[in-house]
């Protein structure tokens, strides 16, 4: 008789604990890849920057933040993308990169620069994703840029628009 905890002939996965330093390396890689999309990035940066070996507790904190970021990534992967602007991909990329550059405060200050609070995280994800899966980043970018289409001409005040950009974009 097989119980719920009986794995039958399947081998059991062994849990191999990671050292706090291995976790620190993963967290640094995550910051390098995802930047501002990283969950609680200020805390992650602070823990990664500690100049001594991390304690077990600090390693656990980083591990929890890595999990939070992975959950955010899973949610972005599951996001259905339909609609949005019908611009050429390089126009969408330009707006995503420019809005992300202008969003240094992560929408904490309502200064009409960069992404708004409702899409800041998605905008930063798009910018990071451009070098990982450009097609997916452009698809999501089309959707979120739709809300900023009236502001795009103002972007030329900060970064030159692509040469083929037309006022009617």
C-alpha positions as CSV (number, residue, x, y, z in Angstrom):
1,X,0.0,0.0,0.0
2,X,1.4,3.4,-1.0
3,X,0.9,6.4,1.3
4,X,0.9,10.1,0.4
5,X,4.5,10.3,1.6
6,X,5.7,7.2,-0.2
7,X,7.6,8.0,-3.3
8,X,7.6,4.5,-4.6
9,X,10.7,3.8,-6.8
10,X,11.4,7.5,-7.4
11,X,14.6,8.7,-5.9
12,X,14.1,11.3,-3.2
13,X,15.7,14.6,-3.9
14,X,18.3,15.4,-1.4
15,X,18.3,18.9,0.2
16,X,21.8,20.4,-0.2
17,X,22.0,23.5,2.0
18,X,23.7,26.5,0.5
19,X,26.2,28.6,2.3
20,X,25.4,32.3,2.9
21,X,28.2,33.1,0.5
22,X,26.6,31.0,-2.3
23,X,23.3,32.8,-1.6
24,X,25.1,36.2,-1.7
25,X,26.5,35.3,-5.2
26,X,23.0,34.3,-6.4
27,X,21.6,37.6,-5.0
28,X,24.4,39.6,-6.8
29,X,23.7,37.8,-10.1
30,X,20.0,38.6,-9.6
31,X,20.7,42.3,-9.1
32,X,23.0,42.3,-12.1
33,X,20.3,40.8,-14.3
34,X,17.1,42.3,-12.9
35,X,18.3,45.5,-11.3
36,X,15.4,47.6,-10.1
37,X,12.9,44.7,-10.6
38,X,14.5,42.9,-7.8
39,X,12.2,42.6,-4.7
40,X,13.3,44.9,-1.9
41,X,16.4,45.8,-3.9
42,X,17.7,48.3,-1.3
43,X,17.8,45.5,1.3
44,X,19.4,43.1,-1.1
45,X,22.1,45.6,-2.1
46,X,22.8,46.3,1.6
47,X,23.2,42.6,2.4
48,X,25.3,41.9,-0.7
49,X,27.6,44.8,0.1
50,X,28.5,43.6,3.6
51,X,32.2,43.3,3.7
52,X,32.5,40.3,6.0
53,X,31.1,36.8,5.7
54,X,27.4,36.8,5.9
55,X,25.7,35.2,9.0
56,X,23.3,32.4,8.6
57,X,20.4,34.8,9.4
58,X,21.6,37.3,6.7
59,X,21.8,34.4,4.2
60,X,18.2,33.4,5.1
61,X,17.1,37.0,4.5
62,X,18.7,37.1,1.1
63,X,17.3,33.7,0.3
64,X,13.8,34.9,1.1
65,X,14.3,38.0,-1.1
66,X,15.5,35.8,-4.0
67,X,12.3,33.8,-3.6
68,X,10.2,37.0,-3.7
69,X,11.9,38.1,-6.9
70,X,11.4,34.6,-8.5
71,X,7.7,34.9,-7.6
72,X,7.5,38.3,-9.3
73,X,9.3,36.7,-12.4
74,X,6.7,33.9,-12.5
75,X,3.9,36.4,-12.4
76,X,5.4,38.4,-15.3
77,X,5.8,35.2,-17.2
78,X,2.2,34.4,-16.8
79,X,1.0,37.9,-17.8
80,X,-1.2,37.8,-20.9
81,X,-0.2,40.3,-23.4
82,X,-2.8,41.4,-25.9
83,X,-3.1,44.8,-27.4
84,X,-0.9,47.8,-26.8
85,X,0.7,50.1,-29.3
86,X,1.4,48.9,-32.9
87,X,4.7,50.8,-33.2
88,X,7.9,49.2,-34.6
89,X,9.7,47.2,-32.0
90,X,12.6,49.6,-31.8
91,X,10.3,52.4,-30.9
92,X,8.8,50.4,-28.1
93,X,12.3,49.5,-26.9
94,X,13.3,53.2,-27.0
95,X,10.4,54.2,-24.8
96,X,10.9,51.3,-22.4
97,X,14.6,52.1,-22.0
98,X,14.1,55.9,-21.7
99,X,11.2,55.6,-19.3
100,X,13.3,53.2,-17.2
101,X,16.3,55.6,-17.2
102,X,14.0,58.4,-16.1
103,X,12.5,56.3,-13.3
104,X,15.5,56.4,-10.9
105,X,13.1,57.1,-8.0
106,X,10.9,54.0,-8.9
107,X,7.8,56.2,-9.0
108,X,8.3,57.3,-5.3
109,X,8.0,60.9,-6.3
110,X,5.2,62.0,-8.6
111,X,7.5,64.1,-10.9
112,X,6.2,63.1,-14.3
113,X,9.5,61.4,-15.1
114,X,9.7,57.7,-15.8
115,X,7.1,55.1,-15.1
116,X,4.1,55.7,-12.8
117,X,3.7,53.7,-9.7
118,X,1.2,51.3,-11.3
119,X,3.7,50.0,-13.9
120,X,7.1,50.9,-12.5
121,X,8.0,47.3,-11.7
122,X,6.8,46.0,-15.1
123,X,8.7,48.7,-16.9
124,X,11.9,47.8,-15.1
125,X,11.3,44.1,-15.9
126,X,10.8,45.0,-19.6
127,X,14.1,46.9,-19.6
128,X,16.0,44.0,-18.1
129,X,14.2,41.4,-20.2
130,X,15.2,43.1,-23.5
131,X,18.6,41.4,-23.3
132,X,17.1,38.0,-22.2
133,X,14.0,37.6,-24.3
134,X,13.5,40.6,-26.5
135,X,10.2,39.4,-28.1
136,X,8.5,38.9,-24.7
137,X,9.9,42.2,-23.5
138,X,8.5,44.0,-26.6
139,X,5.1,42.3,-26.3
140,X,4.8,43.4,-22.6
141,X,6.3,46.8,-23.5
142,X,3.7,47.4,-26.1
143,X,1.0,47.0,-23.5
144,X,2.5,49.2,-20.8
145,X,3.7,51.9,-23.3
146,X,0.1,52.3,-24.4
147,X,-0.6,54.3,-21.3
148,X,2.3,56.7,-22.0
149,X,1.8,57.2,-25.7
150,X,0.9,60.9,-25.2
151,X,4.1,61.6,-23.3
152,X,6.5,60.0,-25.8
153,X,7.2,63.2,-27.7
154,X,8.4,64.7,-24.4
155,X,11.0,62.0,-24.2
156,X,13.0,63.8,-26.9
157,X,13.8,66.4,-24.2
158,X,15.8,63.7,-22.4
159,X,17.0,61.3,-25.1
160,X,16.9,61.7,-28.9
161,X,14.0,59.8,-30.5
162,X,14.8,57.2,-33.2
163,X,15.4,58.9,-36.6
164,X,12.3,57.3,-38.1
165,X,10.0,58.5,-35.3
166,X,7.0,60.4,-36.6
167,X,4.9,62.8,-34.7
168,X,1.9,60.7,-35.3
169,X,3.4,57.6,-33.6
